[in-house]
Amino acid sequence: MLKWFARIPFLIITLFWGIFALLSGANDYGGGIIGIIKNSPNALPWIVLLGINYIAWKWEITGGVIILLIGLSLSFFFNMWSTKGLFLVGMIFIPIEVTGILFVINGILERKKRQKM
């Protein structure tokens, strides 16, 4: 059950913010399909996170640690001590960090379960 509490929210987070990043600046490029294509580099970080999501589904501990480190480094990068940074951390990065922790916990529990068998 814990496995799905990590997988589904992280997939939703990456897809939501990836689509948001893809569509948010499309109007600046004229809108429509051409605007989305021209704005596609804006969604590249979220595509990378989607790839890391695949890693976390295959190897939960490794993927969870990567997700957690990315979340922590982005929290630091966006200066979480400023008021604008706190909003970004709360809205974007803390859920990423929590899902990373859940992946690690689930991976450890699965490993212990396999060792008992």
Residue pairs with C-beta under 8 A, 6 or more apart in sequence:
2 102
2 105
2 106
2 109
3 60
3 106
3 110
5 102
6 56
6 60
6 64
6 99
6 102
6 103
6 106
7 53
7 56
7 57
7 103
9 95
9 99
10 53
10 56
10 67
10 96
10 99
10 103
11 53
13 92
13 95
13 96
13 99
14 46
14 49
14 50
14 53
15 50
17 46
17 92
18 43
18 46
18 47
18 49
18 50
19 43
21 42
21 43
21 45
21 46
22 36
22 39
22 40
22 42
22 43
23 36
23 39
24 39
24 42
25 35
25 39
25 42
26 32
26 35
26 36
26 38
26 39
27 35
28 35
28 39
29 35
29 38
29 39
30 38
49 67
49 70
49 96
52 63
52 66
52 67
52 70
53 63
55 62
55 63
55 66
56 62
56 63
56 64
56 66
56 67
56 100
56 103
57 63
59 107
60 103
60 104
60 106
60 107
60 110
61 103
61 104
61 107
61 108
61 111
63 103
64 99
64 100
64 101
64 102
64 103
64 104
64 105
64 106
64 107
65 100
65 104
66 100
67 96
67 97
67 99
67 100
67 103
68 97
68 100
68 101
68 104
69 100
70 96
70 100
71 93
71 94
71 96
71 97
71 100
72 93
72 97
74 92
74 93
74 96
75 85
75 89
75 93
75 94
75 97
78 85
78 88
78 89
78 93
79 85
80 86
80 88
80 89
80 93
